[in-house]
Amino acid sequence: QVQLVESGGGLVQAGGSLRLSCAASGSIFSTHIMGWYRQAPGKQREMVARIFANSITNYADSVKGRFTISRDNAKSTVYLQMNGLKPEDTAVYYCNARPSIINTGYWGRGTQVTVSS
């Protein structure tokens, strides 16, 4: 069974930084697409960033140039470095692991990020 545990969320002022971490259990980490998604109140969950097993990355347009996703296969951990945070980045951030883009995969429980203006 795969478990994903997020950490690193919190309250930060606009312009500040946070680093989210997601530790994965099980043997799937090195072969799966690891991603970060977020859901703000009243909005649909959206992809923030994802990193493929070959380290290719994709980002939502709204975070390009501010957020960086990375993975450490030896530690089975994926990170999301968030710089230049804006109030509109406030959301619950979820870690996701999936074998392919069309597969929904596994989800963590989420970590709250709140950016004050």
PyMOL commands that set and color helices and strands:
alter all, ss='L'
color gray80, all
select helices_A, chain A and resi 29-31+87-89
alter helices_A, ss='H'
color red, helices_A
select strands_A, chain A and resi 4-7+10-13+18-24+33-39+46-51+57-59+67-72+77-82+91-98+106-107+111-116
alter strands_A, ss='S'
color yellow, strands_A
deselect
rebuild
show_as cartoon
